[in-house]
Amino acid sequence: MAAYKRYMIEKITSFARDAGTYLSDPDYIPNEVEKIINFEREFARILTPDEDRRNFTKMYNLHHLSEMQKIFNLMNWTKYFDWLVPSEMHEYLKSDPEIILAEPEYFDRLTKLLNSTPDEVKANYINWRYVSAWSFQLSESYDDIQQHFLKSFLGKKAKSPRWKDCASAASSRMSYASGAMYVRAHFDRSSKEAALAMIEDLRASFKAMLAVNDWMDPGTKEYALIKAEQMLSLIGYPDFLYNDTQLDDYYKNFDLHPNDHYALQVEKASIWSQRKAFRRLIEPVDREEFGTSSAVVNAFYSGVKNAITFPAAILQSPFFDRDFPKATNYGCIGAVIGHEITHGFDDQGAQFDGRGNLKDWWDPLTQKRFVERKKCIIDQYSAFSVPQTGLKVNGILTQGENIADNGGIKQAYAAYQAYLRKHGQEKRLPGLEKYNNEQLFFISYAQTWCGHTKPETLIRQLLTDPHSPYRYRVNGVVVNQPEFTNAFKCQEGAAMRYSEERRCSVW
């Protein structure tokens, strides 16, 4: 907190100096910063923890837009939305549409906090948030202040070059345009077909696991099989990225000019993106909308679409290569594919049906067994103490990702074994001849999460990130897999050999 306070003081002092504002009292800025921080603390206290926001049914509270004025009357909602949304949506707003309030009681807490906070503190907080968000357009000295804070807070040793910040801004705000540039220059289209084939292998593996599942009733199992079959696969890129006419049409209302300065370009891009998002409220749901840049190295599952998305950038080495041994492909990208499929059946994904509708399709007894298995994962990960932090993994916050990690590697291993049964054993990898196919599979899986995280970053991750630290995304997963124990012939009593009673398995 000391580093954050110092960061705020340095940045606000620089703002005041560059604006030509003279402050006779040297304690004014530090005192006002302390008030802002205290307000932020109180603001954080009224927020519902992420661990308590995993039940979407509890958060699906329908109200009419007109009710917002009664629920939170400290602002004029009609004026707010008239100003915020595109003009073509004003008629939609006049129809008093239904809206979802995730946490109606939050507005009660917010009202009390705002009523008890001096106007000057609220104004200073808003100004701080605004100028902090837009300080990227200022001189490099502001970058230096930011870097000094990030070094203290996250252990970041050097600031990013400005070209990276610009590229990131363009990629995040113009995802399809940046994605088109990437796939046209760097992506082999045949990798898309190879990835689709692997996804079908993993889907078949998951369905085979469901077929022999012994804790689900027949009705729930059948519903799960249908959902797995209805899960969409959005791979590589949307096809229109190769069509200039369609790409131009997508950005037809995005009005940029060559003489626009950088900050204005970012502002225009943000407004355009926000208004396009609002227009989706009056458009049919498109489950096949890609929704992200193809240049992103990541993978996603959407419960409201029941779709997995794999951008082109992740379909490359070291995650995937058509010329790699199948052991490495299944261990790397195969486990990631299985991870995303399993998200459709983790504690959150299981609340949606095959079309992405919020629906309870679980038999009560099967639901009870699911909760018991989920609790095993929660308790197991909650016992992991993270060195250099004094903290343990938050098993509740990370349960969805841990369920997906464990289910994903199990599906990938089963799919790889199916491949070996069909094609026979692979040749051993040159330089790694001492490892057999099964061992190479698990080594490849572990390599996916190979990395070094500084203690400062680890602490922040443990408090806020729904993913477990890398070490536990590897060791916490393989100890639950008897196939790992067999592959490496782990002896009785070895740290990486869990007894059957200690192992956890949901899927």
PASEVO-8254 format. One record per residue (C-alpha): residue in one letter; x, y, z. Coordinates in steps of 0.25 Angstrom, whole numbers, plus 2048, in hexadecimal, padded with zeros to 3 digits. Layout:
<atoms>
aXYZ ...
</atoms>
This chain:
<atoms>
m800800800 a80C809803 a8108077F4 y80280A7EF k8018177F7 r80F81C7F3 y80B8197E4 m7FE8217E6 i80682D7EC e81082D7E1 k80682C7D6 i7FD8377DB t8088407DF s80D83F7D0 f7FF8427CB a7FE84E7D4 r80C8537D0 d8098517C1 a7FC8587C2 g8028647C8 t7FB8627D6 y8028687E2 l7FF8627EF s8048697FB d80285E805 p80C853802 d80384980A y7F784C802 i7F98417F7 p7FE836801 n7F283980A e7E88387FF v7EE82B7FA e7EC825807 k7DE828806 i7DC8227F9 i7E38167FD n7DA815809 f7CE816800 e7D480B7F7 r7D5802803 e7C7805807 f7C28037F8 a7CA7F57F8 r7C37F1805 i7B57F27FF l7B87EA7F3 t7B47DB7F3 p7C07D27F3 d7C27CA7E6 e7C17BD7ED d7B37C17F0 r7AF7C57E2 r7B07B77DC n7A17B47DD f79B7BA7D1 t78D7B77D5 k78E7BF7E1 m7947CA7D8 y7887C97CE n77F7D47D4 l7757DA7C9 h7717E87CB h76B7F27C1 l7747FE7BD s76A8087C4 e76C8017D1 m77B8057D2 q7778137D6 k77080D7E3 i77C8037E5 f78780E7E4 n78281C7E4 l78F8247E5 m78F8267D6 n7868287CB w78681B7C3 t77D8207B7 k78782B7B4 y7938227B6 f78E8177AC d7898227A2 w7978277A2 l79F81A7A3 v798811798 p797813789 s78B81C785 e78581077D m78380978A h77B814791 e76D80E78D y772801793 l7748087A0 k76780F79F s76080179F d7657FF7AD p76D7F27AA e7717E77B5 i77F7E87BA i7877DF7C3 l78C7E47D0 a7967DB7D5 e7967E07E3 p78B7E97E7 e78F7EA7F5 y79C7F07F1 f7957FD7ED d7907FE7FB r79F7FD800 l7A38077F6 t7998117F9 k79D811808 l7AC812804 l7AA81E7FB n7A0825804 s7AB82480F t7B6829806 p7B9838805 d7B783D7F7 e7C68427F6 v7CB8347F8 k7C182E7EE a7C58397E4 n7D48377E6 y7D28287E5 i7CB8297D7 n7D68337D2 w7E18297D7 r7DA81E7D0 y7D98267C3 v7E782C7C2 s7ED81F7C6 a7E68177BB w7EA8227B0 s7F88257B5 f7FE81C7AA q7FC8287A1 l8068307A9 s8158317A9 e81E8267AC s82082B7BB y8138257BE d8178187B9 d8238197C2 i81A81B7CE q81180F7CA q81D8067C8 h82380A7D6 f8158067DC l8147F97D4 k8237F57D8 s81F7F77E7 f8117F07E5 l8137E57DB g8227E47DA k8227E97CC k8317EC7C8 a82F7F57BC k8247FD7B6 s81E7F87A9 p82280079C r817809797 w81680278A k8117F6792 d8077FF799 c80280478C a8017F6786 s7F97F1792 a7F07FD791 a7ED7FA783 s7EC7EB785 s7E27EC790 r7D97F778A m7DA7F277B s7DA7E377E y7D67DF770 a7DF7E9768 s7EB7E5770 g7E77D676F a7E67D7760 m7F47DD75F y7F97D1768 v7F37C6761 r7F67CB753 a8047CC756 h8077C1760 f7FD7B6760 d7FD7A9758 r7EE7A7755 s7F1798755 s7F3799764 k7E479D766 e7E078F760 a7EA788769 a7E578F775 l7D778C772 a7DA77D770 m7E177D77E i7D4784784 e7CC77977F d7D576F785 l7D4775792 r7C5777791 a7C476878E s7CD76579A f7C476D7A3 k7B876679E a7BE7597A0 m7C175D7AF l7B37617B1 a7AE7547AC v7B574C7B7 n7B37577C1 d7AE7507CE w7A875B7D6 m79E7627CD d79075D7CB p78C7597BC g7847667BA t78F7707BE k7997687B7 e7917687AA y7907777AB a79F7797AD l7A17717A1 i79877A799 k79F78679E a7AC78179A e7A777E78C q7A178C78B m7AE793790 l7B379C785 s7C279C780 l7C77AA77C i7D57A7777 g7E07B0771 y7D87BC76C p7CA7C0766 d7CA7BE757 f7C77CC754 l7D57D0758 y7DA7CC74A n7CF7D5744 d7D27E4743 t7C47E773F q7BE7E174B l7C97E6754 d7C77F474F d7B87F2751 y7BA7EE760 y7C17FB763 k7B980475A n7B480D765 f7C280E76B d7C781C767 l7D681E768 h7DE829761 p7ED82975D n7EF836765 d7E8831772 h7F283177D y7F4824785 a7EB827791 l7E082B788 q7E181E780 v7E081678D e7D481E791 k7CD81C784 a7D080D784 s7CB80B793 i7BE81378F w7BC80B783 s7BF7FD78A q7B5801795 r7AA80578C k7AB7F9784 a7AA7F1791 f79D7F8794 r7977F5786 r7987E7789 l78D7E9793 i7837EA787 e78A7E077E p7887D177E v7927C9786 d79D7C477D r7A37B8784 e7AE7B7779 e7B37C577B f7C27C377D g7C37CF787 t7D27D0789 s7DF7D3781 s7E57C7779 a7F37CD77E v7F07C978D v7F77BE793 n7EC7B879B a7E07AF79B f7D27B27A0 y7C57AB7A4 s7B77B37A3 g7AC7AD7AC v7A27B77A5 k7A67B2797 n7AA7A479B a7B67A6793 i7C57A4793 t7CE7AE78C f7DD7AB788 p7E37B8781 a7ED7B5776 a7F97BA77F i7F87AE789 l7F87A477D q8077A577C s8147A0783 p81579D78E f80779A790 f804794783 d80B790776 r80678676B d81478076B f81677E77A p81577077F k80676D783 a80B76C792 t80F77A792 n80377F78B y7F9778794 g80177B7A0 c80178A79D i7F578F794 g7ED782796 a7ED7857A5 v7E97937A3 i7DE78F79A g7D97857A4 h7DA7907AF e7D17997A7 i7C778E7A4 t7C778B7B3 h7C37997B6 g7B67967B0 f7B478D7BC d7BB7937C7 d7B479A7D3 q7B07A67CA g7AF7A07BC a7A67957C1 q79B7A07C4 f7997A27B5 d7927987AB g79779579D r7927A2797 g7987AB7A1 n78B7AD7A9 l78C7AD7B8 k7857A17BC d7857967C7 w7867897C0 w78C7817CC d7857767D3 p78577A7E2 l78D76D7E6 t79776F7DB q79877D7DF k79C7797ED r7A67707E8 f7AC77A7DF v7AD7847EB e7B47797F3 r7BE7777E8 k7C07867E6 k7C37877F5 c7CE77D7F4 i7D57867EA i7D27927F3 d7D878C7FF q7E47867F8 y7E87937F2 s7E579B7FE a7F0793805 f7FB7977FC s8047A1803 v80B7AA7F9 p81A7AD7FC q81F7BB7FE t8117C1800 g80C7BC80D l7FF7B8806 k7F77AC801 v7F07AA7F4 n7E17AF7F5 g7DA7A27F2 i7CD7A87F1 l7D17B47E7 t7D97AA7DF q7D079E7DF g7CB7A07D0 e7D87A17CA n7DD7957D3 i7D278C7CF a7D57907C0 d7E478D7C2 n7E177F7C7 g7D677C7BD g7DE7817B2 i7EB7797B4 k7E276C7B6 q7DB76F7A9 a7E87727A1 y7EF7657A7 a7E375C7A3 a7E2763795 y7F1760793 q7F0752798 a7E575078D y7EE756783 l7F974C787 r7EF740786 k7EC744778 h7FA748773 g80474077C q80F746785 e816752780 k82575377E r82D75978A l831767789 p83F76A785 g84776E791 l83C76A79A e83C75B797 k83C7577A6 y82E75C7A7 n8237537A1 n81675879B e80E7597A8 q8197607AF l81B76A7A4 f80C76D7A4 f80D7717B3 i81A7797B1 s8137817A5 y8087847AE a8117897B9 q8197927AF t80C7997AC w80C79F7BA c81B7A17BB g81E7AF7C0 h8247B77CB t81B7C07D3 k8207CB7DD p81B7CA7EB e8147D87EA t80D7D37DE l80A7C67E4 i8037CD7F0 r7FA7D57E7 q7F77C97DF l7F37C17EC l7EA7CC7F0 t7E37CF7E3 d7E57C47D8 p7DC7B97D6 h7E87B17D0 s7F17A97DA p8007AD7D9 y8087A57CE r80E79B7D8 y8007967DC r7FB7967CE v80578B7CC n8087847D9 g7FA7867DE v7F47807D2 v7FD7747CF v7FD76E7DD n7EE76C7DA q7F17647CE p7F57557D0 e7FA7557C2 f80575E7C6 t8097557D2 n80A7497C9 a8117517BE f81D7557C7 k81C7497D0 c81A7527DD q81E7497E9 e8147487F5 g8167547FE a81B75D7F3 a81676B7F4 m81176A7E6 r80975D7E8 y7FC7607EF s7F47547F4 e7E67517EE e7E07577FA r7E87647F9 r7E57667EA c7D976F7E5 s7D276E7D9 v7C57757D4 w7C67727C5 
</atoms>
